[in-house]
Amino acid sequence: MRLVGKLLALPFVMATGILYLVCKFLVMASGAVLGILSGIMFLAALALFFAAGFWPGLSWLAAAFLISPYGLPMAAAWLTGMIGSINGVLKDFVSG
């Protein structure tokens, strides 16, 4: 019965492995691009603080934080790590 479970888990090991590699590449590539964009948006937010007022500058500053490496890319990296953990658990089940 355990052999049947291992055979059924094997496609999921392959699927999560491929998904993990694709997500890891996308997180690394998007992190570089979004880091540059967040710097540009931060400078625009500083200009808006003086030109348009407090609230427009604050909204651009919040958007710059969301696309900075500490915002949404960090959440994507955490989720990618969870996929990698699931892949590791499945590999341990199949091989052990």
N, C-alpha and C positions, 0 to 999 in steps of 0.2 A: 504494500500500500504506500509506503514511503517513496518507493521508486516512481510510482505514478505521480506523486506530488512533485518530485524533482523534475520529471519530464514535462509536467504542466508549467512549472516555474521557469523553465529554460527560455521560452520566447519572451517572457517578461524581463529576464536578465538582459537579453540582447536589446530589447526596446528601451529599457531605462538606461542602458549604457550608451546607446546612440543619442538618446534625448539629452543625457548629461553632457556629452561632448559638444553637441550643438549649442546647448544653453551656455556652457562655459565659454565657448568661442564668442557668442553674441554678447555676453556680459563683459568680456574683456574688450571687444571692439567698441561697444557702445559707451563703455566707461571713459575711454580716451576722448571720443567725440563730445560726449555730454560734459566732460570736465572743461573743455575749451568753451563750449556754449554757455556754461554756467558762469564762467569768468566774464564773458562778454555781457551776459544779462546782469551781473552784479554791477559792472560799470554803468550800464544803462539805468539801473535802479538808483545809483548814486546821483546821476544826472537828473533823473525824474524827481528825486527828493527836493532838489533846488529849483527845478523848472516848473513842475506841475503840482507839487504839494506832497503831503505826508502819505495819503492813502494810495495814490498810484505808485509811488516809490516803494511802499511796503508790499504791495501786491506783486510787483516785479521782483522784489527781494525774496518773497516767499516762493515764487516760481523758480528763481535761481537756486534756492536751497533744494527744492524738490528734484531738480535735474543734476545737482552736484553729486559728487561721489558718496556723500552721506545721506542722500535722500532715497529716491526710487532705485538707483543702481545697487544700493546696499541691500534693499529688500529683494531684488532680483538675484543677487549673489547668495543671500540666505536661502532662497527657494532652490537655487541650483545646488547648493550644498545638501539640502534635504533630499533632492533627487539622487545625488551621489550616495547618500547614506542608505537610501532604499535599495539602490543598486548593490551596495556592499552587503547588505543583509541578505538579499536574494542570492548573491554569489556564495555567501557562506552556507546558505541552506542547500544549494545545489551541490557544492563541493564537499560539504562536511557531513 
